[in-house]
Amino acid sequence: MRPFVESLRRLYIAGRITIQKLESFLAEGKINDAEYAYIVG
């Protein structure tokens, strides 16, 4: 997985980034569906 995605996953697990922010990254094309599932899964 890309370092950016790994970083987002760590932030999400730590509660420092919201699901809404991840959804906006998904909508903007910064992450794809598989990466989103990996982060929140």
Stockholm file with secondary structure:
# STOCKHOLM 1.0

chainA/1-41         MRPFVESLRRLYIAGRITIQKLESFLAEGKINDAEYAYIVG
#=GR chainA/1-41 SS CCHHHHHHHHHHHTTCSCHHHHHHHHHHTSSCHHHHHHHHC
#=GC SS_cons        CCHHHHHHHHHHHTTCSCHHHHHHHHHHTSSCHHHHHHHHC
//
